[in-house]
Amino acid sequence: QVQLVESGGGLVQPGGSLRLSCAASGSLFSGNVMGWYRQAPGKERELVALITSGGTAVYRDSVQGRFTISRNNAKSTVSLQMDSLKPEDTAVYYCNIKMSNYEYWGQGTQVTVSS
């Protein structure tokens, strides 16, 4: 079993920054992929960014150049630095880890971008 605990959400004005963090614990396999998804009210959950254990990162087009994903393999953590935030970034953000045939989710953290 794997547990994911997120932190760092909140309310920020447009153009501001937030940093989300996620700590994984439990039976972790090497070669896993960690990432962040988000879900806005009335919309489907969507991928924001993911990063492999080797450090290869992938971003959705709308956050490219504004968000940066990073991970610390020794500490089993993944972070998402979000800059130049826009109102359309408002959503619940979920940490995710995929390894072998397993997938786990965090409980979610609210990010609200509003003036």
Secondary structure, DSSP 8 states (H G I E B T S, - for coil): -EEEEEE--EEE-TT--EEEEEEEEES--TT-EEEEEEE-TTS--EEEEEEETT--EEE-GGGTTTEEEEEETTTTEEEEEE-S--GGG-EEEEEEEEETTEEEE---EEEEE--
